Amino acid sequence: EEKNTKNNSNVIFSYIKSIEILSEILEYNIFEIRDVEKLKTLYKDLLAEQKNVNGKYYYEDAPSYGSNGFYSASIKSYIEFLNNYLNKEYMHKNIKEVNMSLNQILFGPPGTGKTFNTINKALEIIDNEFFQQNENDRTALKDKFEEYKKTGQIEFVTFHQSYGYEEFVEGIKADLDSDEIKYKLEKGIFKRLSNLAELNYRKSIATIETKKDFATLFKEQILDKLIDDEKLKISTPKKHFFITEVNEKTIFFEKAEGQTDHSLSIRTLKEMYESGKNEKIKGGLSVYYEPILNLLLQNSLFDKVDKEPLKNHILIIDEINRGNISKIFGELITLIEPSKRIGADEEIKVKLPYSNDDFGVPQNLYILGTMNTADRSIALMDTALRRRFEFIEMLPDLEVLNDLEVDGINIKLMLEKINQRVEYLYDRDHTIGHAYFMSLKDNPTLEELENIFKNKIIPLLQEYFYDDWEKIRLVLGDNQKEEKNQFIKIKKDYDIKSLFGANIEMDLDDEQKIYEINKEAFKDSQSYVKIYSK
């Protein structure tokens, strides 16, 4: 290991020295160049001219740098370094460009537009330019969102009490297409999207160049030259030797001193070329393999391959707090941390229990969750989940209801007063969102408002206060209204004796209050106005 480290250090030193000499010859600093195409042009010119003792690259104080091909080898190595460096810089730039947390949860009371805003968030992450240009065009945003869903770049799932690891990551399921009872391993939505995002991530940072295949290069550098010359001279660090003959499997060569009957395996040389170095032969014949290998590597002209652009992928988890996080994520909860993602400094992969696949979460996969605080408080959430997500609170936005009036009813003032009372009697997590009233913008009628109250607001308040009608009446201001405008009124036609007879064996309150919904109040605009006005 120490020997390999020393050899690598020597090679690196030789390459740096070669580039310094080249910079002196060319009269500009090669290390300041970031234009890979310009360096490739220089590389090709070096291959053709560097060994010419009368050429422009000849350096009298160190002629071996040209004759041994160090100039072209050093430039090739520098090109590879730049490709890796620029790819990492590109990745860093594109991931930072979005400037959003990889894991976010939009939380708030019902009707505050959490699911609605996941579309905006997703498009802002995937195509920020399009989002900025069409921020106020809901139709365009929804169409673009659906387009990304069809391509698999966005996936949407809703958590519930029965949802588990098998649906989310992977599981064994029955094959319904088979006549016999068979089971197959099936990827869950999280694994599918992670694999897709990782494939794109890998392609976006892949080396954008490939070397020529061995057969083509061997013909160009060895076979074709043997046709022109009886022997092909190959230089070694100390001496040289001659290739005299080549058949399908073997290279025959003659040493400088004239000894013959020596040979090398073409198959072995090919394996060295494909790995990019000699890892097979140590000592002995290695002094003959390596010069031929270097000759091939120095002339392995690159063919450019288009690099795939990095694409951000989104997993939207609606009602994330309704699922059993430990049961759904299992051991993968650690992998969603930014520092543990694929490509991060502390990258972690785990072996999945069913497939035994090594699995990690790439940096271009964003997780957007929504959470209804009326179902569960953040304080009661799984601690592991809380630590790994950024929480964005979404409260009722009264400003979107500005100037919205229905038959003289100021919707903004009405909702503001209702929420103030709910917050006092319960808490802010159970306030009522503005989204419940957005349909009034397209249909500002008393009939639509009646429908909202009867089918959404009253049932929601019943759920909040567990049918405590007195508190519901306080929220709606019914205690301050005439009976005809009360949404919840006291039922007065109960007579205890007529209900249970004269001989009642338990104490019953003659003043027991029984409530009923006043259907007529929903049709009167004053019933709504008097929620907020005295």
Number of C-alpha atoms within 10 A of each C-alpha: 6 7 8 9 10 11 12 12 12 12 14 14 12 17 22 18 16 22 22 17 20 22 14 13 14 12 9 12 14 17 11 7 11 13 10 14 10 10 17 17 10 15 23 17 13 22 18 11 18 26 20 14 14 10 10 13 21 20 18 8 8 11 15 16 25 22 16 19 19 23 29 28 24 24 24 24 13 19 20 16 12 16 19 16 13 14 18 16 12 16 20 12 11 16 17 11 11 15 9 14 16 21 19 19 26 23 27 29 22 24 21 23 21 25 20 12 14 21 20 18 18 24 24 17 23 22 15 17 12 14 21 12 10 13 15 10 10 12 10 13 19 15 11 17 19 14 13 18 15 11 9 15 21 23 19 13 15 14 19 14 11 11 16 21 19 19 18 20 22 21 18 14 13 12 14 11 8 9 7 8 9 11 13 11 14 19 18 16 17 21 18 17 23 23 17 16 24 22 13 20 23 15 15 20 21 17 16 18 16 12 15 17 13 17 9 11 18 21 12 14 16 18 17 11 14 18 10 9 10 12 16 20 17 16 16 15 9 6 10 16 20 19 22 17 17 16 9 8 10 16 17 16 24 20 15 12 9 9 10 13 8 13 17 18 13 17 12 15 23 17 15 19 21 14 9 13 14 18 10 10 14 9 7 8 12 15 15 20 19 18 18 20 19 19 20 22 22 21 22 20 19 13 10 11 11 11 14 14 14 20 19 23 27 28 21 23 20 23 22 23 26 18 18 19 21 15 15 19 20 14 14 19 14 20 21 24 19 20 15 19 21 22 20 13 10 10 16 19 16 14 13 15 11 13 13 9 11 11 17 24 27 28 25 25 26 25 20 25 27 24 26 24 19 18 16 13 14 17 8 9 15 13 11 12 19 14 10 17 18 17 19 13 14 19 20 21 16 15 9 13 19 12 11 17 16 19 13 12 20 17 22 20 19 17 21 18 17 18 22 15 19 24 16 10 15 15 13 19 20 21 27 26 21 22 19 17 22 15 13 20 13 7 12 16 14 19 13 15 22 19 13 17 17 16 10 12 16 17 12 16 22 14 12 18 15 11 12 13 20 16 21 23 18 17 21 27 25 22 17 15 16 11 15 17 25 26 24 24 22 16 13 12 7 12 10 15 11 8 8 10 9 9 7 10 7 6 6 9 8 10 8 12 13 12 15 12 16 17 15 12 19 23 16 15 17 18 23 28 19 19 24 19 12 8
